[in-house]
Structure formats: C-alpha cells, structure tokens
Amino acid sequence: GVSRAVFKFNMAFDDAILEPIAKGYNKLPSPIKTGTSNFTSNIATLLSIPNNLLQGNIKQLGHSTGSFIINTSVGILGFLNPAEKMGLKPHKEDVGQTLGSYGIGPGCYLVLPVLGPSTIRDTAGSFVNVLGGDPWYNITVNKDTQYFENSDYYFSKGASGVDFRAKNYDSIENLENNSLDFYASVKSLYLQDRQQKILNSRKIINTQDDSDWEEISQQ
C-alpha cells in the first residue's frame, strides 16, 4: 500500500515535471542527445569498475576500465564513444547486482520517492554508494578532488534520468495506456530486468510488448 502511494506520487511528479522535460529533450538535435547519453553512460561506467572486480568478472573489468579511460580522454569526457567502435562494451553493474551475484535475495519490492522502483537489496546498495561505493559520488559529493562540486553529481543523475525517460517516452506511454494495472506491470518489469542484469542475461522479458522499454537493457 505504501509503495502504491509513492508510485502515485511519482506519477504525478512525472506528469508535472519529468515528462514535459523529456518531451522537450526529444526535440533537441540528435548530436546533443547522443552526447548527453554517452556522457552519463560513461560516468555510470565508473561504478561498474569496482563492482566488476567484486564480482570477479575480469573480462568486464577490462571492458569497463578501458572504455572509461578511452571515452574520457579521446572521447572528450565521454561525449563521444570511440571505445564502442574499438569493441569495448561494458555491462553496467552496481552494488545491488553485486549483492545479487553473491546469492543475496532482493527482499521486498518498494518504490522510492522520485527514484522509482527498488528492492530492499538495491536500496541497501544505494546506501553503500553513499558510504563510498560509488567513485563518482566520492569525487563530487565527498570531495575526493577539488575539481568537482556536489552539483555535478546531482546534475549527472538528473540528466541520466531525463535521458532514460526521453528514450522510453513512447514505450512508457504505451505500457501505461495498455496495462490493466500499471503499478503491477512496472513492478514485474523491474524485478525481471534486475534478475537478468544479475545473471548478465539478454533473455526477452515475456511481459513486454516488442516496443516496451526497448532501452531498459541498455540502462
């Protein structure tokens, strides 16, 4: 019941703020949208590096590290993606996925204000990030360097959220309009997607239409 109430709040937030921003974002020239997506994706790769190591996935550790170094330097802070053309395709990994790879179950499903779907395990993983598990959080908010500010962290997270919403604008609208219970549909998609990410599986999610959340496996 609490999660449904928070979900309703999030939908109101989406209708009032996020959806209009995403709609405007989609009207920007493609190079700007691609550059923003590349930039936020490159920052997310920073979090993948320690989690690849903790999961013992040496191959992906190489992909993540190489991709971040090349895209940050040659790719101009990640706005370009030359690493992909070189065959480097890192999986995005986070603390929740690492905990899942150790056999820790998701716990109960819950919806967080603004942040959206989560589980007890994934929420705990987010707290670990705040305690030092996320290199980008350490660099910006924890001030490991003098070159970045708190606002850089929150701006990048906000840009990532807008980019995701914009990419999936039509898919989310279709899912909402065609679902008997939108909350239950989002819950099912999230839990299945998280399990697939833990297993590094690309299996099709059966509850999705061909067009539903077509970008979710890339986020």
N, C-alpha and C positions, 0 to 999 in steps of 0.2 A: 504493500500500500504506500509506503514512504517513497519507494523508487518510482512508482507511478505518478505520485505527486511531483517529484523532482523532474520526471520526464515531461510532465505537462508544463512546468516552469521553463524547462529547456526549449520546448517547442514554441512557447511564447517569445522567448529570447531570440530564437531562430527567426521567427516571423517578423519581429520588430527590428532586429539588428543584423544578424548574420546573413540571412537570405538576401536582403537588399544589397549588402556589401558584395556578396558573392555574385549577384546578378550584374552589378556594375563592373566587378573584376573581370567577368567573362567578356565584357565589351572592350577590354584593353587589347592592344596589339599582341599577337602571338609571341613575339620575342620577349616581351615583358613578362607574360605569364610563364613561359618556359624558363626564363632566367630565375624568376621567383621560386618556381617549383624546384629547380636544380639547387638553388641556394639553400632552401630549407631542408631539402633531402641530404645535402652534403653535411649540414650541421648535425642532422639525425644520425649520420654515419659515425660521428664521434662516440655516441652512446653504444653503438654496435661493437666497437673495438674491444672494450673491456668485457662485454658480455660474450663475444665470440671466444675470448680467452677463457672465461669462466666455464663455458660450455665445452671447452676442449676442441673446438672446431677450427683447426689450424688453417684449413683452406680458406674459410670465410674470413678468418682473421687477416690473412694476406690480402684478400679482396677489399675488405673494409679499410685497412691501413693504406694500401696502395691507392685506392680510389680517393680517399680523403686528401692525401698528400698531393696527388696529381691535380685534382679538381681545385684545391685551394690555391695552388701555385699557378700552374699552366692555365687552369680553368677560371682564373680571376675570382678568387674567393668562393668558387663553386657556382657562379652564374652560368658557366659553361660546363659541359660534361664530357671532356675528352677521355676520361677514364673508361667510360662505357664503350667508346669506339676501340679501345685497347683490349676489350674483353673482360674488364673488371666490373662485376655485377654483384655488389654486396647485398646480402639479406639484411633487412632492418631487424635488429634484436634489441630487447630491453630487459630490465630486471625481472619483470613478470614472466617473460619467456624463459629466462634462465632458471627461475624457481620451478617453472613447469617442467623443464628438462630434467630437473632433479627428482621429479615424481611428486611434487607438491601440488595438490589439487587446487582448483580455482576458488573453492569456498562459495558462499552465496553470491548471487548476482546483485549488483546495486548500480544505481545511476547517480553520478556526481553532478552537482550544480555546474552548468556551463561545460564542464569537461566531458560529460556524457557517460556512456556505458562503461562499466568496470566490474571487477570482482574483488573479493577480499584480498586474493593473492596479488592482483595487478595494482590495487590501491597501496598495498604494503610495498610493492616495488617502486611506486611513485615516491613514497616516503624515503626509501633508500637513496633515490636520486637526490633528494634534498639534503641527505646526510653525507653526500659526497660521491654517490654512484654515477652521477652524470657529469662528464668532463665539461660540457658546455655550461652547466649550472655553476660549476666551480670557477670557471674562467670569468663568468659575468657576475652573478649574484654574490658568490663567495669571494670575489676579487682576488683570484689567484694571479691575475696580471693587472696592470694599470691601464690597459688599452681598451677595456670594455666596461660598460655600465650595466646596472640592473635592467635598464630599459631595453638593452639589446636582447636579453634573454626573452623577455615578455613579447617584444616585437616579433622575434623569430617564431615563437609559439603561436602568436596570433596570425601571422602570415601563413603558417603551415595549416592552421585551421580553416582560414578563408580559402586557401588553395584547394584543400580537400573538399570543402563544401561546393566550390565552384566546379571542380572536375566532376562531381557526382550530382550536380544540380538536377538534371532530368531524372536520373535513376532514383534519387531520394523522393522526388515528387511523385514518380510512378508508383514507388513502393507504398508511399503514404495513401495515395488515392485508391490503390487496388488491394490494400490489406484490410481484412475484417478487424484485426487488432494490431495497429501499427506498433504499439509498445512490444507486443509479443514477437512480432516479426523482427524488430531491431534486436531484441534480446537473443533470438535464435541465431541471427546472422552474426552477431558479435561473438557469441560463445563458440560457434563453429569456426569462425575466422581465427580466433585466438588459438584454438586447438590445432588448426592447420599450420599456423605460424610456429607453434612449439615443435611440431613434427616436421617442419620445413616441407610441407606437402602442398601441391598445387591442384589437389582434387577439387572438382567443381562442387560448390555448395548446392545441394539439391533444392533448397527452398528458394533459390534465386531464379528469377527470370534471366534470360540471356543478357538483358541490359542493366540488371540491378547491380548497383555499386560496383561497376566494372573496374574501378580503380582501387578497390579496397585491398586487393592483394599486393598492391604496389606501395601502400602507405606504411 
